[in-house]
Protein backbone atom coordinates (compact mmCIF):
# COMPACT_ATOMS: atom_id res chain seq x y z
CA UNK A 1 0.00 0.00 0.00
CA UNK A 2 1.24 3.50 -0.84
CA UNK A 3 1.04 5.52 2.36
CA UNK A 4 -0.26 9.08 2.20
CA UNK A 5 0.10 9.24 -1.55
CA UNK A 6 -2.53 11.94 -1.94
CA UNK A 7 -4.51 14.71 -0.30
CA UNK A 8 -8.16 14.78 -1.36
CA UNK A 9 -10.35 17.84 -0.93
CA UNK A 10 -13.98 17.90 0.18
CA UNK A 11 -15.44 21.42 0.32
CA UNK A 12 -11.84 22.75 0.44
CA UNK A 13 -11.08 20.60 3.50
CA UNK A 14 -8.00 18.35 3.35
CA UNK A 15 -8.47 14.61 3.77
CA UNK A 16 -5.36 12.41 3.84
CA UNK A 17 -5.61 9.24 1.81
CA UNK A 18 -3.62 6.16 0.80
CA UNK A 19 -4.18 4.14 -2.35
CA UNK A 20 -3.97 0.33 -2.13
CA UNK A 21 -2.67 -0.61 -5.59
CA UNK A 22 -3.23 -4.34 -5.17
CA UNK A 23 -6.87 -4.10 -4.06
CA UNK A 24 -7.57 -0.90 -6.01
CA UNK A 25 -9.22 0.99 -3.16
CA UNK A 26 -8.69 4.13 -1.14
CA UNK A 27 -8.02 4.34 2.59
CA UNK A 28 -9.10 7.59 4.28
CA UNK A 29 -7.93 9.20 7.51
CA UNK A 30 -10.92 8.72 9.83
CA UNK A 31 -9.98 11.72 11.98
CA UNK A 32 -9.94 13.98 8.90
CA UNK A 33 -13.37 12.72 7.83
CA UNK A 34 -14.77 13.22 11.35
CA UNK A 35 -13.40 16.78 11.37
CA UNK A 36 -15.11 17.56 8.06
CA UNK A 37 -18.48 16.06 8.97
CA UNK A 38 -18.74 17.30 12.55
CA UNK A 39 -16.77 20.56 12.60
CA UNK A 40 -15.49 19.40 15.98
CA UNK A 41 -12.59 21.28 17.58
CA UNK A 42 -11.29 17.94 18.82
CA UNK A 43 -12.01 15.34 16.10
CA UNK A 44 -9.63 12.81 17.72
CA UNK A 45 -11.66 12.85 20.91
CA UNK A 46 -14.90 12.61 18.88
CA UNK A 47 -13.56 9.57 17.01
CA UNK A 48 -12.33 7.96 20.24
CA UNK A 49 -15.80 8.28 21.78
CA UNK A 50 -17.44 7.03 18.57
CA UNK A 51 -15.20 3.95 18.49
CA UNK A 52 -16.37 3.01 21.98
CA UNK A 53 -19.98 3.57 20.92
CA UNK A 54 -19.58 1.39 17.81
CA UNK A 55 -18.03 -1.40 19.86
CA UNK A 56 -20.85 -1.18 22.38
CA UNK A 57 -23.37 -1.44 19.53
CA UNK A 58 -21.78 -4.71 18.47
CA UNK A 59 -19.91 -3.42 15.43
CA UNK A 60 -16.90 -5.57 16.32
CA UNK A 61 -16.20 -6.49 12.69
CA UNK A 62 -15.83 -2.85 11.73
CA UNK A 63 -13.77 -2.08 14.83
CA UNK A 64 -11.35 -4.93 14.18
CA UNK A 65 -10.85 -4.07 10.50
CA UNK A 66 -9.76 -0.49 11.21
CA UNK A 67 -6.06 -0.34 10.31
CA UNK A 68 -3.41 2.28 11.02
CA UNK A 69 -0.99 4.00 8.66
CA UNK A 70 1.62 6.70 9.13
CA UNK A 71 0.36 9.90 7.53
CA UNK A 72 1.76 13.39 7.26
CA UNK A 73 0.55 15.75 9.99
CA UNK A 74 0.29 19.55 9.98
CA UNK A 75 3.69 19.80 11.69
CA UNK A 76 5.38 18.05 8.77
CA UNK A 77 5.94 14.77 10.66
CA UNK A 78 4.32 11.39 10.11
CA UNK A 79 2.14 9.90 12.80
CA UNK A 80 0.17 6.65 12.98
CA UNK A 81 -3.53 7.30 12.44
CA UNK A 82 -6.68 5.22 11.96
CA UNK A 83 -7.74 4.75 8.34
CA UNK A 84 -10.77 3.11 6.76
CA UNK A 85 -11.69 1.99 3.27
CA UNK A 86 -14.84 3.24 1.54
CA UNK A 87 -17.10 0.48 2.88
CA UNK A 88 -15.92 0.96 6.46
CA UNK A 89 -16.16 4.72 6.15
CA UNK A 90 -19.79 4.56 5.00
CA UNK A 91 -20.60 2.56 8.13
CA UNK A 92 -18.86 5.16 10.31
CA UNK A 93 -20.68 8.01 8.57
CA UNK A 94 -24.02 6.41 9.42
CA UNK A 95 -23.19 6.92 13.11
CA UNK A 96 -22.35 10.61 12.68
CA UNK A 97 -25.36 12.97 12.61
CA UNK A 98 -24.35 15.53 9.98
CA UNK A 99 -26.08 17.37 7.11
CA UNK A 100 -22.91 16.74 5.08
CA UNK A 101 -23.32 12.95 5.22
CA UNK A 102 -25.08 12.53 1.87
CA UNK A 103 -22.83 14.95 -0.10
CA UNK A 104 -19.84 13.18 1.45
CA UNK A 105 -21.09 9.78 0.29
CA UNK A 106 -21.38 11.13 -3.25
CA UNK A 107 -17.87 12.56 -2.96
CA UNK A 108 -16.52 9.17 -1.86
CA UNK A 109 -18.04 7.51 -4.90
CA UNK A 110 -16.57 10.18 -7.17
CA UNK A 111 -13.07 9.85 -5.69
CA UNK A 112 -13.12 6.08 -6.10
CA UNK A 113 -14.43 6.22 -9.65
CA UNK A 114 -11.87 8.80 -10.78
CA UNK A 115 -8.92 6.87 -9.35
CA UNK A 116 -9.96 3.62 -11.03
CA UNK A 117 -10.50 5.47 -14.32
CA UNK A 118 -7.02 6.99 -14.04
CA UNK A 119 -5.51 3.55 -13.43
CA UNK A 120 -7.11 2.33 -16.66
CA UNK A 121 -6.34 5.51 -18.64
CA UNK A 122 -3.39 7.54 -17.20
CA UNK A 123 -4.16 10.42 -19.59
CA UNK A 124 -7.11 11.31 -17.36
CA UNK A 125 -4.65 12.17 -14.59
CA UNK A 126 -3.02 14.71 -16.90
CA UNK A 127 -6.40 16.12 -17.96
CA UNK A 128 -7.45 16.65 -14.34
CA UNK A 129 -4.12 18.23 -13.47
CA UNK A 130 -4.53 20.60 -16.43
CA UNK A 131 -8.00 21.58 -15.25
CA UNK A 132 -6.77 22.17 -11.68
CA UNK A 133 -3.89 24.44 -12.78
CA UNK A 134 -6.19 26.42 -15.10
CA UNK A 135 -8.58 27.04 -12.20
CA UNK A 136 -5.63 28.33 -10.17
CA UNK A 137 -4.89 30.93 -12.84
CA UNK A 138 -1.71 29.54 -14.40
CA UNK A 139 -1.05 30.24 -18.08
CA UNK A 140 -1.33 27.38 -20.56
CA UNK A 141 2.35 27.81 -21.49
CA UNK A 142 3.39 27.37 -17.86
CA UNK A 143 1.03 24.42 -17.42
CA UNK A 144 2.53 22.64 -20.44
CA UNK A 145 5.97 22.93 -18.87
CA UNK A 146 4.67 21.81 -15.47
CA UNK A 147 3.03 18.69 -16.87
CA UNK A 148 6.21 17.89 -18.76
CA UNK A 149 8.16 18.36 -15.51
CA UNK A 150 5.92 15.78 -13.83
CA UNK A 151 6.76 13.26 -16.55
CA UNK A 152 10.49 14.00 -16.32
CA UNK A 153 10.40 13.56 -12.54
CA UNK A 154 8.53 10.25 -12.91
CA UNK A 155 11.19 8.94 -15.30
CA UNK A 156 13.89 9.93 -12.81
CA UNK A 157 12.22 8.23 -9.83
CA UNK A 158 11.60 5.12 -11.94
CA UNK A 159 15.32 5.07 -12.70
CA UNK A 160 16.14 5.49 -9.00
CA UNK A 161 13.83 2.56 -8.19
CA UNK A 162 15.71 0.39 -10.66
CA UNK A 163 18.99 1.38 -8.99
CA UNK A 164 17.70 0.43 -5.53
CA UNK A 165 17.33 3.98 -4.19
CA UNK A 166 14.84 4.01 -1.32
CA UNK A 167 11.84 6.32 -1.34
CA UNK A 168 11.74 9.02 1.28
CA UNK A 169 15.05 10.11 2.74
CA UNK A 170 17.29 8.86 -0.09
CA UNK A 171 15.03 10.43 -2.72
CA UNK A 172 15.22 13.71 -0.79
CA UNK A 173 19.01 13.59 -0.52
CA UNK A 174 19.48 12.96 -4.25
CA UNK A 175 16.95 15.66 -5.10
CA UNK A 176 18.94 18.10 -2.95
CA UNK A 177 22.15 17.09 -4.76
CA UNK A 178 20.53 17.92 -8.10
CA UNK A 179 19.05 21.16 -6.82
CA UNK A 180 22.30 22.33 -5.24
CA UNK A 181 24.26 21.57 -8.41
CA UNK A 182 22.02 23.59 -10.74
CA UNK A 183 20.55 26.31 -8.51
CA UNK A 184 23.18 26.59 -5.77
CA UNK A 185 20.56 25.77 -3.11
CA UNK A 186 18.97 22.76 -1.48
CA UNK A 187 15.24 22.31 -1.93
CA UNK A 188 14.60 23.74 1.56
CA UNK A 189 16.79 26.79 0.88
CA UNK A 190 15.04 27.30 -2.46
CA UNK A 191 11.64 27.18 -0.77
CA UNK A 192 12.82 29.58 1.92
CA UNK A 193 13.89 32.02 -0.79
CA UNK A 194 10.37 31.95 -2.20
CA UNK A 195 8.74 32.17 1.20
CA UNK A 196 7.23 28.69 1.00
CA UNK A 197 6.51 26.21 3.78
CA UNK A 198 4.58 23.14 2.62
CA UNK A 199 3.76 24.34 -0.88
CA UNK A 200 5.15 22.49 -3.89
CA UNK A 201 8.34 24.20 -5.07
CA UNK A 202 7.77 23.42 -8.75
CA UNK A 203 4.31 25.03 -8.60
CA UNK A 204 6.09 28.25 -7.60
CA UNK A 205 8.79 28.27 -10.28
CA UNK A 206 8.92 30.49 -13.35
CA UNK A 207 8.91 28.81 -16.75
CA UNK A 208 12.70 29.17 -17.03
CA UNK A 209 13.25 27.75 -13.54
CA UNK A 210 11.04 24.80 -14.46
CA UNK A 211 12.89 24.20 -17.72
CA UNK A 212 16.30 24.17 -16.03
CA UNK A 213 15.05 21.90 -13.25
CA UNK A 214 13.71 19.54 -15.93
CA UNK A 215 17.06 19.65 -17.72
CA UNK A 216 18.82 18.74 -14.48
CA UNK A 217 16.52 15.79 -13.76
CA UNK A 218 16.35 14.52 -17.35
CA UNK A 219 20.15 14.67 -17.62
CA UNK A 220 20.50 12.82 -14.32
CA UNK A 221 18.22 10.07 -15.64
CA UNK A 222 20.23 9.70 -18.85
CA UNK A 223 23.61 9.69 -17.08
CA UNK A 224 22.29 7.05 -14.69
CA UNK A 225 21.22 4.84 -17.59
CA UNK A 226 24.70 5.09 -19.11
CA UNK A 227 26.75 4.71 -15.90
CA UNK A 228 24.59 2.10 -14.14
CA UNK A 229 25.37 3.30 -10.57
CA UNK A 230 25.39 0.40 -8.10
CA UNK A 231 25.57 2.23 -4.76
CA UNK A 232 23.95 5.25 -3.17
CA UNK A 233 27.21 7.22 -3.32
CA UNK A 234 27.42 6.52 -7.05
CA UNK A 235 23.82 7.67 -7.50
CA UNK A 236 24.70 10.86 -5.61
CA UNK A 237 27.63 11.48 -7.98
CA UNK A 238 25.29 11.01 -10.95
CA UNK A 239 22.80 13.47 -9.40
CA UNK A 240 25.53 16.09 -9.03
CA UNK A 241 26.68 15.53 -12.62
CA UNK A 242 23.14 15.91 -13.97
CA UNK A 243 22.53 19.02 -11.91
CA UNK A 244 25.82 20.56 -13.05
CA UNK A 245 24.72 20.40 -16.70
CA UNK A 246 21.68 22.54 -15.87
CA UNK A 247 23.82 24.72 -13.59
CA UNK A 248 26.17 25.52 -16.49
CA UNK A 249 23.13 26.32 -18.65
CA UNK A 250 21.77 28.65 -15.94
CA UNK A 251 25.06 30.55 -15.80
CA UNK A 252 25.11 30.87 -19.58
CA UNK A 253 21.58 32.29 -19.59
CA UNK A 254 22.44 34.75 -16.83
CA UNK A 255 25.56 35.86 -18.70
CA UNK A 256 23.53 36.57 -21.83
CA UNK A 257 20.58 38.26 -20.10
CA UNK A 258 22.36 40.00 -17.26
CA UNK A 259 19.67 38.98 -14.76
CA UNK A 260 19.52 36.02 -12.35
CA UNK A 261 17.39 33.02 -13.34
CA UNK A 262 16.49 32.15 -9.75
CA UNK A 263 13.76 34.42 -8.44
CA UNK A 264 12.22 34.83 -5.01
CA UNK A 265 8.77 35.29 -6.57
CA UNK A 266 6.26 32.54 -5.73
CA UNK A 267 3.04 31.57 -7.50
CA UNK A 268 0.97 34.29 -5.80
CA UNK A 269 3.42 37.04 -6.78
CA UNK A 270 3.88 35.71 -10.30
CA UNK A 271 0.11 35.59 -10.70
CA UNK A 272 -0.13 39.20 -9.53
CA UNK A 273 2.43 40.26 -12.14
CA UNK A 274 0.34 38.62 -14.89
CA UNK A 275 -2.84 40.25 -13.56
CA UNK A 276 -1.21 43.69 -13.55
CA UNK A 277 0.05 43.23 -17.11
CA UNK A 278 -3.45 42.27 -18.27
CA UNK A 279 -5.00 45.22 -16.45
CA UNK A 280 -2.39 47.63 -17.86
CA UNK A 281 -3.02 46.28 -21.33
CA UNK A 282 -6.77 46.72 -20.93
CA UNK A 283 -6.36 50.33 -19.75
CA UNK A 284 -4.04 51.12 -22.67
CA UNK A 285 -6.57 49.65 -25.10
CA UNK A 286 -9.40 51.63 -23.50
CA UNK A 287 -7.39 54.86 -23.73
CA UNK A 288 -6.68 54.23 -27.41
C-alpha positions as CSV (number, residue, x, y, z in Angstrom):
1,X,0.0,0.0,0.0
2,X,1.2,3.5,-0.8
3,X,1.0,5.5,2.4
4,X,-0.3,9.1,2.2
5,X,0.1,9.2,-1.6
6,X,-2.5,11.9,-1.9
7,X,-4.5,14.7,-0.3
8,X,-8.2,14.8,-1.4
9,X,-10.3,17.8,-0.9
10,X,-14.0,17.9,0.2
11,X,-15.4,21.4,0.3
12,X,-11.8,22.7,0.4
13,X,-11.1,20.6,3.5
14,X,-8.0,18.4,3.4
15,X,-8.5,14.6,3.8
16,X,-5.4,12.4,3.8
17,X,-5.6,9.2,1.8
18,X,-3.6,6.2,0.8
19,X,-4.2,4.1,-2.3
20,X,-4.0,0.3,-2.1
21,X,-2.7,-0.6,-5.6
22,X,-3.2,-4.3,-5.2
23,X,-6.9,-4.1,-4.1
24,X,-7.6,-0.9,-6.0
25,X,-9.2,1.0,-3.2
26,X,-8.7,4.1,-1.1
27,X,-8.0,4.3,2.6
28,X,-9.1,7.6,4.3
29,X,-7.9,9.2,7.5
30,X,-10.9,8.7,9.8
31,X,-10.0,11.7,12.0
32,X,-9.9,14.0,8.9
33,X,-13.4,12.7,7.8
34,X,-14.8,13.2,11.3
35,X,-13.4,16.8,11.4
36,X,-15.1,17.6,8.1
37,X,-18.5,16.1,9.0
38,X,-18.7,17.3,12.6
39,X,-16.8,20.6,12.6
40,X,-15.5,19.4,16.0
41,X,-12.6,21.3,17.6
42,X,-11.3,17.9,18.8
43,X,-12.0,15.3,16.1
44,X,-9.6,12.8,17.7
45,X,-11.7,12.8,20.9
46,X,-14.9,12.6,18.9
47,X,-13.6,9.6,17.0
48,X,-12.3,8.0,20.2
49,X,-15.8,8.3,21.8
50,X,-17.4,7.0,18.6
51,X,-15.2,3.9,18.5
52,X,-16.4,3.0,22.0
53,X,-20.0,3.6,20.9
54,X,-19.6,1.4,17.8
55,X,-18.0,-1.4,19.9
56,X,-20.9,-1.2,22.4
57,X,-23.4,-1.4,19.5
58,X,-21.8,-4.7,18.5
59,X,-19.9,-3.4,15.4
60,X,-16.9,-5.6,16.3
61,X,-16.2,-6.5,12.7
62,X,-15.8,-2.9,11.7
63,X,-13.8,-2.1,14.8
64,X,-11.4,-4.9,14.2
65,X,-10.8,-4.1,10.5
66,X,-9.8,-0.5,11.2
67,X,-6.1,-0.3,10.3
68,X,-3.4,2.3,11.0
69,X,-1.0,4.0,8.7
70,X,1.6,6.7,9.1
71,X,0.4,9.9,7.5
72,X,1.8,13.4,7.3
73,X,0.6,15.7,10.0
74,X,0.3,19.6,10.0
75,X,3.7,19.8,11.7
76,X,5.4,18.0,8.8
77,X,5.9,14.8,10.7
78,X,4.3,11.4,10.1
79,X,2.1,9.9,12.8
80,X,0.2,6.7,13.0
81,X,-3.5,7.3,12.4
82,X,-6.7,5.2,12.0
83,X,-7.7,4.8,8.3
84,X,-10.8,3.1,6.8
85,X,-11.7,2.0,3.3
86,X,-14.8,3.2,1.5
87,X,-17.1,0.5,2.9
88,X,-15.9,1.0,6.5
89,X,-16.2,4.7,6.1
90,X,-19.8,4.6,5.0
91,X,-20.6,2.6,8.1
92,X,-18.9,5.2,10.3
93,X,-20.7,8.0,8.6
94,X,-24.0,6.4,9.4
95,X,-23.2,6.9,13.1
96,X,-22.4,10.6,12.7
97,X,-25.4,13.0,12.6
98,X,-24.3,15.5,10.0
99,X,-26.1,17.4,7.1
100,X,-22.9,16.7,5.1
101,X,-23.3,13.0,5.2
102,X,-25.1,12.5,1.9
103,X,-22.8,14.9,-0.1
104,X,-19.8,13.2,1.4
105,X,-21.1,9.8,0.3
106,X,-21.4,11.1,-3.2
107,X,-17.9,12.6,-3.0
108,X,-16.5,9.2,-1.9
109,X,-18.0,7.5,-4.9
110,X,-16.6,10.2,-7.2
111,X,-13.1,9.8,-5.7
112,X,-13.1,6.1,-6.1
113,X,-14.4,6.2,-9.7
114,X,-11.9,8.8,-10.8
115,X,-8.9,6.9,-9.3
116,X,-10.0,3.6,-11.0
117,X,-10.5,5.5,-14.3
118,X,-7.0,7.0,-14.0
119,X,-5.5,3.5,-13.4
120,X,-7.1,2.3,-16.7
121,X,-6.3,5.5,-18.6
122,X,-3.4,7.5,-17.2
123,X,-4.2,10.4,-19.6
124,X,-7.1,11.3,-17.4
125,X,-4.6,12.2,-14.6
126,X,-3.0,14.7,-16.9
127,X,-6.4,16.1,-18.0
128,X,-7.5,16.7,-14.3
129,X,-4.1,18.2,-13.5
130,X,-4.5,20.6,-16.4
131,X,-8.0,21.6,-15.2
132,X,-6.8,22.2,-11.7
133,X,-3.9,24.4,-12.8
134,X,-6.2,26.4,-15.1
135,X,-8.6,27.0,-12.2
136,X,-5.6,28.3,-10.2
137,X,-4.9,30.9,-12.8
138,X,-1.7,29.5,-14.4
139,X,-1.1,30.2,-18.1
140,X,-1.3,27.4,-20.6
141,X,2.4,27.8,-21.5
142,X,3.4,27.4,-17.9
143,X,1.0,24.4,-17.4
144,X,2.5,22.6,-20.4
145,X,6.0,22.9,-18.9
146,X,4.7,21.8,-15.5
147,X,3.0,18.7,-16.9
148,X,6.2,17.9,-18.8
149,X,8.2,18.4,-15.5
150,X,5.9,15.8,-13.8
151,X,6.8,13.3,-16.5
152,X,10.5,14.0,-16.3
153,X,10.4,13.6,-12.5
154,X,8.5,10.3,-12.9
155,X,11.2,8.9,-15.3
156,X,13.9,9.9,-12.8
157,X,12.2,8.2,-9.8
158,X,11.6,5.1,-11.9
159,X,15.3,5.1,-12.7
160,X,16.1,5.5,-9.0
161,X,13.8,2.6,-8.2
162,X,15.7,0.4,-10.7
163,X,19.0,1.4,-9.0
164,X,17.7,0.4,-5.5
165,X,17.3,4.0,-4.2
166,X,14.8,4.0,-1.3
167,X,11.8,6.3,-1.3
168,X,11.7,9.0,1.3
169,X,15.1,10.1,2.7
170,X,17.3,8.9,-0.1
171,X,15.0,10.4,-2.7
172,X,15.2,13.7,-0.8
173,X,19.0,13.6,-0.5
174,X,19.5,13.0,-4.3
175,X,16.9,15.7,-5.1
176,X,18.9,18.1,-3.0
177,X,22.1,17.1,-4.8
178,X,20.5,17.9,-8.1
179,X,19.0,21.2,-6.8
180,X,22.3,22.3,-5.2
181,X,24.3,21.6,-8.4
182,X,22.0,23.6,-10.7
183,X,20.6,26.3,-8.5
184,X,23.2,26.6,-5.8
185,X,20.6,25.8,-3.1
186,X,19.0,22.8,-1.5
187,X,15.2,22.3,-1.9
188,X,14.6,23.7,1.6
189,X,16.8,26.8,0.9
190,X,15.0,27.3,-2.5
191,X,11.6,27.2,-0.8
192,X,12.8,29.6,1.9
193,X,13.9,32.0,-0.8
194,X,10.4,31.9,-2.2
195,X,8.7,32.2,1.2
196,X,7.2,28.7,1.0
197,X,6.5,26.2,3.8
198,X,4.6,23.1,2.6
199,X,3.8,24.3,-0.9
200,X,5.1,22.5,-3.9
201,X,8.3,24.2,-5.1
202,X,7.8,23.4,-8.8
203,X,4.3,25.0,-8.6
204,X,6.1,28.2,-7.6
205,X,8.8,28.3,-10.3
206,X,8.9,30.5,-13.3
207,X,8.9,28.8,-16.8
208,X,12.7,29.2,-17.0
209,X,13.2,27.8,-13.5
210,X,11.0,24.8,-14.5
211,X,12.9,24.2,-17.7
212,X,16.3,24.2,-16.0
213,X,15.0,21.9,-13.3
214,X,13.7,19.5,-15.9
215,X,17.1,19.6,-17.7
216,X,18.8,18.7,-14.5
217,X,16.5,15.8,-13.8
218,X,16.3,14.5,-17.4
219,X,20.2,14.7,-17.6
220,X,20.5,12.8,-14.3
221,X,18.2,10.1,-15.6
222,X,20.2,9.7,-18.9
223,X,23.6,9.7,-17.1
224,X,22.3,7.0,-14.7
225,X,21.2,4.8,-17.6
226,X,24.7,5.1,-19.1
227,X,26.7,4.7,-15.9
228,X,24.6,2.1,-14.1
229,X,25.4,3.3,-10.6
230,X,25.4,0.4,-8.1
231,X,25.6,2.2,-4.8
232,X,23.9,5.3,-3.2
233,X,27.2,7.2,-3.3
234,X,27.4,6.5,-7.1
235,X,23.8,7.7,-7.5
236,X,24.7,10.9,-5.6
237,X,27.6,11.5,-8.0
238,X,25.3,11.0,-11.0
239,X,22.8,13.5,-9.4
240,X,25.5,16.1,-9.0
241,X,26.7,15.5,-12.6
242,X,23.1,15.9,-14.0
243,X,22.5,19.0,-11.9
244,X,25.8,20.6,-13.1
245,X,24.7,20.4,-16.7
246,X,21.7,22.5,-15.9
247,X,23.8,24.7,-13.6
248,X,26.2,25.5,-16.5
249,X,23.1,26.3,-18.7
250,X,21.8,28.7,-15.9
251,X,25.1,30.5,-15.8
252,X,25.1,30.9,-19.6
253,X,21.6,32.3,-19.6
254,X,22.4,34.8,-16.8
255,X,25.6,35.9,-18.7
256,X,23.5,36.6,-21.8
257,X,20.6,38.3,-20.1
258,X,22.4,40.0,-17.3
259,X,19.7,39.0,-14.8
260,X,19.5,36.0,-12.4
261,X,17.4,33.0,-13.3
262,X,16.5,32.1,-9.8
263,X,13.8,34.4,-8.4
264,X,12.2,34.8,-5.0
265,X,8.8,35.3,-6.6
266,X,6.3,32.5,-5.7
267,X,3.0,31.6,-7.5
268,X,1.0,34.3,-5.8
269,X,3.4,37.0,-6.8
270,X,3.9,35.7,-10.3
271,X,0.1,35.6,-10.7
272,X,-0.1,39.2,-9.5
273,X,2.4,40.3,-12.1
274,X,0.3,38.6,-14.9
275,X,-2.8,40.2,-13.6
276,X,-1.2,43.7,-13.5
277,X,0.1,43.2,-17.1
278,X,-3.4,42.3,-18.3
279,X,-5.0,45.2,-16.5
280,X,-2.4,47.6,-17.9
281,X,-3.0,46.3,-21.3
282,X,-6.8,46.7,-20.9
283,X,-6.4,50.3,-19.8
284,X,-4.0,51.1,-22.7
285,X,-6.6,49.6,-25.1
286,X,-9.4,51.6,-23.5
287,X,-7.4,54.9,-23.7
288,X,-6.7,54.2,-27.4
